[in-house]
Amino acid sequence: MEAKKSFSDSSDFRRESRFSNLVQLVKNPLGLIGLIIVIAIVSSAICADWIAPYDYKAFDIKARLSGPTWDHLLGTDNLGRDTLSRSLYGGRVALSVALISVSLSLVIGLFLGMLAGYGPRRLDSLLVLIFDSIRAFPTIMFALAVITIVGPSLNTVIAVVVITTVPGYARIARTQTLALKHTEFILAERSLGAKPIRVMFSHIVPNVIAPLLILASMDIPVVITIEAGLSFLGLGVKPPTASWGSILNLGYSFIRDTPWMVIAGGVPLILTTLGFTFLGEALRDVFDPKLKKD
């Protein structure tokens, strides 16, 4: 009975802690704004099939390069495709690339970082050397080199982003693991015969994951910008797939005829960057109050 009561109290404490964190996040003005923007962007991308007025690939040659009308709220491009619809579907591409890339980077970086921090010194030195070697390459130059060899595609963009961002997560996970490795509760667990895998996943992961999640929320707009930049250069998604970068590229080509494509591609990028940045700052203040700015 006492064990059940203790487990129940522990569960109640965790629920209260999560609720308290959510309240702190909502009370932060920038955090609330960021949360609203992120929810709006994510919802519009998920529901693009239902809220987009047209098929993003459908042509309407008679209405090509038109300004905002009741039929096309953000005008059309040079092929008569609805700009609003393409912007909504472009958000789906951007968020898909960002979420997949950041999730893979976080998981791989967490595993390699814990392995470096908890494993033998030789393995630690080897992994740190690999991390530093990867970080020495400028991301854009590395991306251009890989895409030139392999060819442009979403999978290539995701692979480039994962390779270049894993070291950042691994470094943080390694530092946190080294700090926890010799703490009393870890030493006590090891003295009871706990295997390294159990120690890492039962005790180290819960204490390491919070700063990695904060970094992930900060990295999402960076990844979206990288994808948009590569698509702007014609090295990202292939036509006719819609992307904010390809919309911007086309918009600059016809900016004298209509500026609406530039607006449709640029404003979502700005809003997404602001939303995730504000949310990341608020999450940092909630999970790590020591870093909170005065």
N, C-alpha and C positions, 0 to 999 in steps of 0.2 A: 504493500500500500504506500509506504514511504517513497519507494522508487518511482511509482506511478505519479505520486504527487510532485516529486522533484522534477520529473520529466515534463509534467503539465506546467509547472511554474516556469521552467526553462523555455517552453514553447510560447507561453504568454509574454515572457520578457522579450523574446525575439520579435514577436508581433508588435509589441509596444515600441521597440527600438526602431523597427521599419516605419511604423506610423509616425514616430517622432522625426525621423529623417525626412519623410515626405512633407511634414508640416514645415520643417526648417527650409526645405527647398522652395515650397510655395510662398513662404513669407519673404524670401529674397526676391526683390522686384525684377532683377535681371534674370534670375532663375525661372521665375514665372513666365516672363516674356519669352525666354528661350524655349521653355517647355511647350508653350502655346504654338510657337513657330514650328518646332520640330513635329508636334502632333499634326499640325496643318499640312506640312510638307509630306510627311509619311502617309497621312490619310489620302491626300490627293494622288500620290503615286500608286497606292494600293487600289484605290477606287477609280483609276483612270479609265478602265473599261466601261464604267457606268456614267461618269461625269463628263468625259470628253465628248464634245458635240459631234465629232466626225472621226472616221478612221484616219489615223495620222498618215497613212500612205495614199489616201484617196486624192485624185487630181480633180481640179476644177479650173481648167485652162482659161475660161472666160473671166474668172475672178482673180487671176494671177496678179501679185503685187498690189493687192487692194489694201486700203487702210481699214481701221475698225468699222464694222457695220453690225447690224443686228444678227446677220447670218454668220459673220466671222468677227468675234469680239476683239481679237488681236490681229486682224488682217490675215493675209495669206502670203506664201512665199512665191518664188519665181515659177513654180509648177502648179500654183493654185491650191497647195495643201494648207489646211487650217493650222495657223501658228499656235493657237491655244492648245489644240489637241496634241500637237507635236511637243509642246513644252511639258504637258502633263505626262506623256509617255517618256520624255527625256528625264524627268524626275525619277521614274521607275528604274531606268538604266543607271543613273547616277547613284541612287541609294543601293541598288543591287550590288554594284561594283564595290561601293564603300563598305557595306555591311559584311559581304563575303570576305573581302580583303582584310578588314580590321579584325574580324572574328578569327580567321586563320592565323593572322599575325599574333594575336593575343594568346591563342592556345599554344602555338609553336614556341613563341617567346617565353611563355610561362614555363613550359616543360624544359626548354634548354637552359633558361635562367636558373631554375631550381637544380637542374643537373650540374650546372657549373658551380653553384654555391654549395651544394651538399656533397658533391662527388670529390674524388681525389684532386690534388693540386695540379697534376699534369693535365688532367681533363679540363680543369678550370682555365689553365693558361692557354690551352689549344682553342677552346671555345671563345675566350676573350679575344684572341688573335683573329679568329674568323669574324667576330662581331665588328672589330675595329677595321678590318680590311673591307668589309661590305660598306660600312659607314663612310669610308674614305672616298667612295665614288659619289659624285653628284647625282641625285635621283634622276633628273631630267636627262642628263647625258647617258646614264645607264639605260634608261627607258628607250631612248632613241636608238642606242646600239642594239639592244635586244630586239626591238620591233623591226629594225632594218634587216636583221638576220632571219627572224622567225616569221615576220609578217604581222600586219595589224589585225587585232581581234580583241574581244573583251577578255578572253582567257589569258592572252598575253599581258594585257594591262593589269589584270588581277595578280598574275605571277610576278610581275615587276614590282608591284606595290608590296606584296607579301615579302619578297626577298629584301627589299630596302627598309622595311619598317620592323621586321622581326628583331633586329639588334636592339632597338630602343626598348621594347618590352622585355627582352632577355636581360638587358643591363639592370633594369629596375628590379626584376624578379631575383636576379643574382644578388644584388645589394641587400634586398630584404631577407633573402634566405641566409646570407652570411651573418646578418644581425640576429636572426632567430636561432641559428644553428647551435649556439652554446648557451641558450637560455635554460632556466631551471626546468621548465615543464617539458622541453624537448629532451634534455638529459635524463629526466626521470622516465620518460617514455622509452628511451633507448635502453636504460638500465633494466627495464622490465622485459626486454627482449623483442621490442617492436622492430619490424623490418623497415629499412629506409623508405620503401614505397608507401607503407602505412603512415610513417611520420610525415612524409612530404604532402601526401594528399589529405590526411586527416588534420594536420596541425599547421603546416606551412601555407598551403593554398588559401585557407580562409583569412590568413593575416596578410597575404600578398595581393589578393585579387582586387581590393579597393583602389589602390593607386593605379593599377593597370586599367581598370574601368574608366577612371578619370582621364587617363592618357588616351584611351580608345575614343571617348567622346570628343576629345580635342583633335584626334586624327581623322575623324570622319569627314569634316569639311576640307581638310588637306587632300585626302584621297579623291574627293569629288572634284576638287580643283585640278588635280593631276589628270583625272579622266577627261575633264572638259578641255584642258589644255591640249592633250594628245588628240582628242577628237577634232579640236579646232585646227590642228595641223594636218588632219587627215590620217592620223596614225592610231586612232581609237576604234570606235564602232564603225562598221561598214554600212553604207547606204543600202536600203532606205531607212534603216533603224534610226530613230530620233534620239538625239543627244543635245544637251544644252550647248556643248562645244560646237557641234556641227551647225546648230541653229545660229550661233554667234558668227561662225565662219561665213555662212550664207548671208547673214544680215549685213556684215561689213561689205560684202560684195555688192549689195544693192541698197546701201544706206542712203544714197541720194534719192532713191525712188521711194523708199519707205523705211522708217527707223524702228518699226514695230517688232521686227525679228530680233534686233539687238536687245530691245527691252525684254522680250519674251525669254531670251536666253540668259541675259545678264542679271535681271532682278531675282530670279529664283536662286542663282548662285550666291548673290549677296545675302539674301534672306537665310539661306541654308547655313552659310558660314557664320552669320551672326547668331542664329538660333542655337547651333551646336556649341559655339564658343561660349555664349552666355550660360548654357546648360552645364557645360564642363566646368566653368568657373564656380558655379553654384554647387555642383557636386563636390568639387575640391574643398569648398568651405564647409560642407556638411560632413564629409568623411575624414577631413584632415584639418581641424580648426587651427592647428598650430601655424599653417601656412596662410591663414586668412589675413587679408590686408587690412590695415587700420584705416 
